[in-house]
């Protein structure tokens, strides 16, 4: 173990979306390490310092310009360094979407380090790194559903090429054999080192190597290597248990990922009720103020009260067709603002539901959707408690107005039967 046991934030994690922040934070909290996820860029460090050991900041920078993304990351890391935070972890998307190169470079500059160690694999969810390329269940990223992402399609699996789109920093790909046989050193300046990993064992071996080389202070990767850090860094630990929350449960899905679509389809086949929302309902900001919208809201409220298995989902977004983009173009809505409009609408709708019925648990598919909801209910952040299954954390939201559990899932995570599994977990909480 490294580090000491003083009472302050020891580790800052900087994520680029909310579900990523959650599924990384839970790697620490499920081991009894006090962890908070916040969406606030300007924070009072003294507020968190006494009890919180891991602070996860969602810079919400995946869908903005590389310049603005770099600035948000730089400021977050710089403030952490000034406030004595010892360890920095730049969390990236496991499918390498977003401003990867720009954010890694900004992290290096803010932390004033010569290079950064980057471990993008997440073997528990099928994300592996082989010879510098990222794979999903053995398939190169550019041949998966992520190549058809409506906002950031992946056109190559080779990580140095992905980074090179946003940064001129040299990228060196390393295999475990390179390290094990001391064939390569990791001391080159102004460099990003990308480590191959195909298993948890690989990540553990890399963690041990970096720890031995005293190169663990500033690292990068996704939730996979975060779990390794939770064992390497010395933290205070205590048992953190999710609590049952009184009230109804429902699911909101704004993800366009095929994985989420199959999960919703499976749930509907097993007794869940799907309430679809179409472009004209979501992209018209005054829709729910009109009689038709009020009628739909009332039907949603009635369904929630009568059935604890309700799914609200954006409808019309598939691999081959995106009715939302078509409708946005027709109405003159800029494509780059589309995801904001959708998340705002889902957030406002969810907030209105919460004002009219008592919600104890909300399940959210998609980072943009989760953030839209958080903003709409004036949520300060979330206390991460436990991982229900890989990539699916449960948290208690920090809010003066709401007292509920938040269960989040990135669009591409999870098995087909994920919703029934989450439901079983919630039901067990209620019996405690």
C-alpha positions in Angstrom: 0.0 0.0 0.0 1.1 3.6 -0.6 -0.2 6.8 0.9 -1.0 7.7 4.5 -4.2 7.8 6.6 -4.8 11.5 7.0 -8.4 12.7 6.8 -8.7 14.4 3.3 -9.4 13.6 -0.3 -6.7 11.3 -1.4 -7.9 10.6 -5.0 -9.5 12.8 -7.6 -11.2 11.0 -10.5 -12.0 13.1 -13.5 -14.7 11.6 -15.7 -16.3 12.9 -18.9 -19.9 11.7 -18.3 -22.1 10.9 -15.4 -22.6 7.1 -15.8 -18.8 6.8 -16.3 -18.3 8.8 -13.1 -20.7 6.5 -11.2 -19.3 3.2 -12.5 -15.8 4.3 -11.6 -16.7 5.7 -8.2 -18.4 2.5 -7.2 -15.1 0.6 -7.5 -14.0 2.4 -4.4 -17.2 2.6 -2.4 -17.9 -1.1 -2.7 -14.7 -1.6 -0.8 -15.8 0.7 2.0 -14.0 3.8 0.7 -16.1 7.0 1.1 -16.8 8.2 -2.4 -18.9 11.1 -3.8 -19.7 11.8 -7.4 -20.4 15.5 -8.3 -21.3 17.3 -11.4 -20.0 20.6 -10.0 -16.8 22.0 -11.6 -16.5 24.7 -9.0 -16.4 23.1 -5.6 -15.4 23.9 -2.0 -12.8 21.4 -1.3 -13.1 21.9 2.4 -16.7 20.6 2.3 -15.5 17.1 1.2 -12.2 16.9 2.9 -13.2 15.5 6.4 -15.0 12.4 5.4 -14.6 11.9 1.6 -11.5 10.0 0.4 -12.4 9.8 -3.3 -14.0 12.6 -5.2 -15.3 11.9 -8.7 -16.0 15.0 -10.8 -18.1 14.6 -14.0 -16.8 17.4 -16.3 -19.5 16.5 -18.8 -17.0 17.1 -21.6 -17.6 14.2 -23.9 -19.7 16.1 -26.4 -18.1 19.5 -26.4 -15.1 20.9 -28.3 -11.7 19.5 -27.5 -10.6 23.0 -26.3 -13.3 23.4 -23.8 -12.9 19.8 -22.7 -9.2 20.3 -22.1 -9.9 23.5 -20.1 -12.5 21.7 -17.8 -10.1 18.9 -17.1 -7.1 21.2 -16.6 -9.0 23.3 -14.0 -10.3 20.3 -12.1 -6.9 18.7 -11.8 -5.1 21.9 -11.1 -7.5 22.7 -8.2 -7.0 19.2 -6.8 -3.2 19.5 -6.9 -3.4 23.0 -5.2 -5.5 21.5 -2.4 -3.1 18.7 -1.7 -4.8 15.8 -3.4 -2.2 13.1 -3.8 -3.5 10.9 -6.6 -5.2 11.8 -9.9 -7.1 9.4 -12.2 -8.3 10.6 -15.6 -11.3 8.3 -16.3 -12.0 7.8 -20.0 -14.8 6.1 -21.9 -14.1 2.3 -22.3 -15.0 2.6 -26.0 -12.8 5.7 -26.4 -15.5 8.2 -27.4 -15.0 11.8 -26.5 -12.0 14.1 -26.2 -9.5 11.4 -25.1 -6.3 13.0 -26.5 -7.1 16.5 -25.4 -8.2 15.5 -21.9 -5.1 13.3 -21.3 -2.8 16.1 -22.4 -4.7 18.6 -20.1 -4.4 16.2 -17.2 -0.6 15.9 -17.7 -0.1 19.6 -17.9 -2.2 20.4 -14.8 -0.5 17.7 -12.7 2.9 18.8 -14.1 3.9 15.2 -14.9 6.2 14.2 -17.8 4.0 11.4 -19.0 0.8 9.5 -18.1 0.1 5.7 -17.9 -3.1 4.8 -19.7 -5.0 1.5 -19.1 -8.2 1.7 -21.2 -9.2 -2.0 -20.8 -12.3 -3.1 -18.8 -12.2 -6.9 -19.1 -15.2 -7.4 -16.8 -17.4 -5.8 -19.5 -15.6 -7.3 -22.5 -13.3 -4.2 -23.2 -9.8 -5.4 -23.9 -6.6 -3.8 -25.3 -4.4 -5.8 -27.6 -1.4 -4.4 -29.5 -2.6 -0.9 -28.9 -6.1 -1.5 -30.3 -9.4 -1.6 -28.3 -11.7 -4.6 -28.6 -15.3 -5.3 -27.5 -15.9 -9.0 -26.9 -13.0 -9.7 -29.3 -14.3 -7.4 -32.1 -12.4 -4.2 -33.0 -14.3 -1.1 -31.8 -14.7 0.2 -35.3 -16.6 -2.9 -36.3 -19.0 -2.8 -33.4 -22.2 -0.8 -32.7 -20.0 2.1 -31.5 -18.9 2.8 -35.1 -22.5 4.0 -35.6 -22.7 6.2 -32.6 -24.8 9.2 -33.7 -22.6 11.7 -32.0 -19.1 10.2 -32.0 -18.8 7.3 -34.3 -15.6 5.2 -33.8 -13.7 4.8 -37.1 -10.6 3.1 -35.8 -9.7 0.7 -32.9 -6.0 1.8 -32.8 -5.7 3.9 -29.7 -2.6 6.0 -30.8 -4.6 7.1 -33.9 -7.6 8.0 -31.7 -5.4 10.1 -29.4 -3.6 11.7 -32.4 -6.9 13.3 -33.5 -6.8 15.7 -30.6 -3.2 15.8 -29.4 0.3 15.8 -30.8 1.8 14.1 -27.8 3.7 10.9 -28.6 1.8 7.6 -27.8 3.7 4.4 -27.0 1.9 1.1 -26.9 3.2 -1.5 -24.4 2.5 -5.1 -23.9 2.9 -6.9 -20.6 5.9 -8.8 -22.0 7.5 -5.4 -22.6 7.3 -4.7 -18.9 7.9 -8.1 -17.6 11.1 -8.6 -19.6 12.2 -4.9 -19.0 12.3 -4.4 -22.8 10.9 -0.9 -22.5 11.2 1.8 -19.9 8.4 4.3 -19.1 10.4 7.4 -18.6 10.1 9.2 -21.9 8.9 12.7 -21.5 5.8 14.2 -23.1 4.4 10.8 -23.8 1.2 8.8 -23.2 1.9 5.1 -22.5 -0.9 2.7 -23.5 -0.9 -0.6 -21.8 -2.3 -3.8 -23.3 -4.7 -5.7 -21.0 -6.9 -8.7 -21.7 -7.8 -9.8 -18.2 -8.1 -8.7 -14.6 -4.7 -10.4 -13.9 -3.1 -8.2 -16.6 -4.4 -5.1 -14.9 -3.3 -6.3 -11.5 0.2 -7.0 -12.9 0.4 -3.5 -14.5 -0.8 -2.0 -11.2 1.9 -3.8 -9.2 4.6 -2.8 -11.8 3.6 0.9 -11.8 3.4 0.9 -8.0 6.9 -0.6 -7.7 8.1 2.0 -10.2 6.4 4.8 -8.1 4.3 5.8 -11.2 0.9 5.6 -9.7 0.3 9.2 -8.8 -1.2 10.2 -12.1 -2.8 7.5 -14.2 -5.7 7.1 -16.7 -8.2 4.5 -17.8 -11.7 3.4 -17.3 -13.5 1.7 -14.4 -11.3 -1.5 -14.9 -8.0 0.0 -13.6 -9.9 2.1 -11.1 -10.6 -1.1 -9.2 -6.9 -1.9 -9.2 -6.2 1.5 -7.7 -8.7 0.8 -4.9 -6.3 -1.9 -3.6 -3.0 -0.1 -4.2 -3.8 3.2 -2.5 -4.1 3.2 1.3 -7.6 4.3 2.2 -9.7 4.4 5.3 -12.4 1.8 4.9 -15.8 1.1 6.5 -18.9 -0.7 5.4 -21.2 1.3 3.0 -24.6 -0.2 2.6 -27.4 0.9 0.2 -30.6 1.7 2.1 -34.1 1.0 1.1 -36.1 4.0 0.0 -39.8 4.3 0.3 -41.7 4.9 -2.9 -42.2 3.8 -6.5 -39.5 2.6 -9.0 -39.3 3.4 -12.7 -36.8 3.3 -15.5 -35.7 6.1 -17.9 -33.8 5.1 -21.0 -32.3 7.7 -23.3 -29.5 5.5 -24.7 -29.4 4.7 -28.4 -27.1 1.8 -27.9 -28.2 -1.6 -29.3 -27.3 -3.3 -26.0 -29.8 -1.1 -24.1 -32.4 -1.7 -26.8 -32.1 -5.5 -26.4 -32.3 -5.1 -22.6 -35.5 -3.1 -22.9 -37.0 -5.6 -25.3 -36.2 -8.4 -22.9 -37.8 -6.5 -20.0 -41.0 -5.9 -22.0 -41.2 -9.6 -22.8 -41.0 -10.3 -19.1 -43.8 -8.1 -17.8 -42.4 -4.5 -18.0 -44.6 -1.8 -19.5 -42.9 0.4 -22.1 -44.0 4.1 -22.5 -42.3 5.4 -25.7 -41.5 9.1 -26.2 -41.3 10.3 -29.8 -39.4 13.2 -31.3 -42.4 15.5 -31.5 -43.0 14.9 -27.8 -39.5 15.4 -26.6 -38.1 18.1 -28.9 -41.2 20.4 -28.6 -40.3 22.1 -25.3 -43.9 23.1 -24.5 -45.4 19.7 -25.3 -46.2 18.7 -21.7 -47.8 22.1 -21.1 -50.4 21.3 -23.8 -53.4 19.1 -23.2 -52.0 16.1 -25.2 -48.8 16.3 -23.1 -50.8 16.6 -19.8 -52.8 13.5 -20.8 -49.6 11.6 -21.5 -48.1 12.7 -18.2 -51.2 11.5 -16.4 -51.1 8.2 -18.1 -47.4 7.8 -17.0 -48.3 8.7 -13.4 -51.2 6.2 -13.4 -48.9 3.5 -14.8 -46.2 4.1 -12.2 -48.8 3.9 -9.4 -50.3 0.6 -10.7 -47.2 -1.1 -12.0 -43.7 -1.0 -10.5 -42.2 -2.0 -13.8 -42.4 1.1 -16.0 -39.9 2.1 -18.7 -39.9 5.5 -20.3 -37.8 5.4 -23.5 -36.9 7.6 -26.4 -38.4 5.9 -29.5 -37.2 6.1 -33.1 -33.4 5.8 -32.6 -31.9 2.7 -34.2 -28.7 1.7 -36.0 -30.2 2.5 -39.4 -32.5 5.3 -38.6 -32.7 8.3 -36.2 -36.0 9.9 -36.3 -34.8 12.5 -33.7 -32.1 13.8 -36.1 -34.6 13.9 -39.0 -37.1 15.8 -36.8 -34.5 18.2 -35.5 -33.3 19.1 -39.0 -37.0 19.7 -40.0 -37.5 22.1 -37.0 -34.1 23.8 -37.3 -32.6 22.4 -34.1 -28.8 22.1 -34.4 -27.6 18.5 -34.3 -24.9 19.4 -31.8 -27.6 20.4 -29.3 -29.8 17.4 -29.9 -28.5 15.3 -27.0 -28.9 18.3 -24.7 -32.5 18.8 -25.7 -33.3 15.2 -25.2 -31.7 15.0 -21.8 -33.3 18.2 -20.7 -36.8 16.9 -21.6 -36.3 13.6 -20.0 -34.9 15.4 -16.9 -37.8 17.8 -16.7 -40.3 15.0 -17.2 -38.7 12.9 -14.5 -38.7 15.9 -12.1 -42.4 16.5 -12.7 -43.1 12.8 -12.0 -41.2 13.1 -8.8 -43.2 16.1 -7.7 -46.5 14.2 -8.1 -45.6 10.7 -6.8 -43.1 9.5 -4.3 -40.1 7.9 -6.0 -37.8 5.7 -4.0 -35.6 4.3 -6.8 -34.9 5.5 -10.3 -33.0 3.4 -12.9 -31.3 5.4 -15.7 -29.8 4.1 -18.9 -27.3 6.6 -20.5 -25.0 9.2 -19.1 -26.7 12.2 -20.8 -30.0 11.1 -19.5 -28.7 10.7 -15.9 -27.2 14.2 -16.0 -30.4 15.7 -17.3 -32.3 14.2 -14.4 -29.7 15.3 -11.9 -29.9 18.9 -13.1 -33.7 18.9 -13.2 -34.0 17.8 -9.6 -31.3 20.2 -8.4 -29.1 17.3 -7.3 -25.6 18.2 -5.9 -24.1 14.8 -6.5 -24.4 11.2 -5.4 -22.9 9.0 -2.6 -21.9 5.8 -4.4 -22.7 2.7 -2.3 -22.4 -0.6 -4.2 -22.2 -2.2 -7.6 -25.2 -4.3 -8.4 -23.4 -5.9 -11.3 -20.4 -4.9 -13.4 -21.0 -1.3 -14.6 -24.3 -0.8 -12.7 -23.8 1.1 -9.4 -26.5 2.2 -6.9 -26.1 5.6 -5.2 -27.9 7.8 -2.8 -28.5 11.2 -4.3 -27.4 14.4 -2.5 -30.5 16.7 -2.6 -32.5 18.7 -0.2 -35.7 17.9 -2.1 -35.4 14.2 -3.0 -34.4 11.1 -1.0 -33.9 8.2 -3.3 -31.6 5.7 -4.8 -30.2 6.2 -8.2 -29.2 3.2 -10.3 -27.2 4.1 -13.4 -26.0 2.1 -16.4 -24.0 3.2 -19.4 -25.8 2.4 -22.7 -23.4 -0.4 -23.8 -23.1 -2.2 -20.4 -24.9 -5.2 -19.0 -26.5 -8.5 -19.8 -29.9 -8.9 -21.6 -31.7 -9.5 -18.3 -30.2 -6.5 -16.5 -33.5 -4.9 -15.5 -35.0 -8.0 -13.7 -31.6 -8.3 -11.9 -31.8 -4.7 -10.7 -35.4 -5.2 -9.7 -34.5 -8.3 -7.6 -31.8 -6.2 -5.9 -34.2 -3.4 -5.1 -36.8 -5.9 -3.7 -34.1 -7.4 -1.4 -33.3 -3.9 -0.1 -37.0 -3.4 0.8 -36.9 -6.5 2.9 -34.0 -5.4 5.0 
